[in-house]
Amino acid sequence: MTSAPARTVSLHDRFARDLPELAVPWQADAAPDPRLLLLNEPLAAELGLDAAALRGPDGVRLLVGAAVPDGATPVAQAYAGHQFGGFSPRLGDGRALLLGELTGADGALRDLHLKGSGRTPFARGGDGLAAVGPMLREYVVSEAMHALGIPTTRALAVVATGRAVHRETLLPGAVLARVAASHLRVGTFQYATVLGDVDLLRRLADHAIARHHPEAAAAENPYLALYDAVVAAQAELVARWMLVGFVHGVMNTDNTTISGETIDYGPCAFLDAYDPATVYSSIDHSGRYAYGNQPVVAEWNLARLAEALLPLLSEDQEQAVTLAVESLRGFAPRYQAAWTAGVRAKLGLPADVDEALVRELGEGLLALLARDHVDLTSAFRALGAAARGDVERVRLLFLDLAGIDDWLGRWRALGPDADGMDRVNPAYIPRNHLVEEALEAATEGDLAPIGRLLEAVTAPFEERPGLERFAAPAPQDFGAYRTFCGT
């Protein structure tokens, strides 16, 4: 049965119509007792949605997929992927549904997608469900990433289903409604290649160009231009991750978007003490997706996209490989340029400071942080005070006082812009101990800690009285941190 919000929300089905081979029509499981936990009212406004209607019973039914607009075609999307280096030819949305595409108030098309809405034909051995904790994690971290200016999918709502989910223990179930520029992934192209259908691959590439990189359509070789654009978007994205200490945790090719948005916040976390070898995921035993490996992994994933696109790049296989290799060579310099520009901003350095010196100072500071196990976020935020003359806040973080004093002397001589630094170095991130504390409380029914955490991380650059503990590093007794994929 349709409901009032379902009749007033208009959902397109462009993906399902353009690419039916990649879309299996499906319905969400019934939620026995749906109850709204969080609604992202600013995002709802951006999408032209009525927040009050979404809070009502019919709106909540829409957010769990129980009531969809007339003409909408919810689908589970098909894709393949390299998972921890091993190729799976058929993955797909095992516990997710694309309800359809929304046209936002800005005219942009966005996917409305559910996670935890039940088993689909791609579910394999899973139950298709999700627990409250992991869905709230994605809400908090994705909204923090958005506030930091990092391209990301966003959470519209988390709804408790009233159904228990069996994990190590019984946990309360939930559905996440999220919004994305699209859910096209490297793995989507890999799946089309597995099918051996060049016409499908071409239609998929045309769909991606129209949706994300329309300038490629006018290029001499539109599919090479598409690939160039994805390489550039991913280089910029991963550089931004590195600059704030974000660890994705599961950089499989099915989690690498064509749009350049961050997607799938499973075993993700932010660095505490700076260490490039940091791994938070409980299943990443080899450290493949360690913080410091993320740029290399992104380039590897893009090589897999190149392989999938070869039939479109040129009819001559050798020429196609040459074009792809040359384009992929652009990743490293693009990443380096994005990282260096970010470090320049984080250190408040004027535009006339040579790039080589910017890199030297950035890398030198990171080496000092690593040596003394210094909290990354705290150190960069404290540099704003140092630029104003108060160097003790930074010095107190280090054991190697001679090393940091030498670095501070060379840096301060360049006249850093303290106000500019405060605009890019966050005071608040979703610190791991605070995230776990808030998720544990929410699982027990107390949403107040999640609300306080969101208050801090959705305005990360504005230090406010009363939020001091949200800016403080993890306590010494927090210990080694591990995250789980949430399935």
Helices and strands as residue ranges (DSSP letters): H 4-8, H 14-18, G 20-22, E 23-25, E 35-39, H 41-46, H 51-55, H 57-63, E 75-77, E 81-83, E 86-88, E 96-103, E 109-115, H 132-147, E 154-166, E 170-180, H 186-195, H 198-212, G 214-218, H 222-244, E 246-247, G 253-255, E 269-270, G 291-293, H 294-313, H 317-328, H 331-346, H 355-372, H 376-387, H 392-395, H 401-412, H 418-422, H 432-443, H 448-457, H 468-471, G 476-478
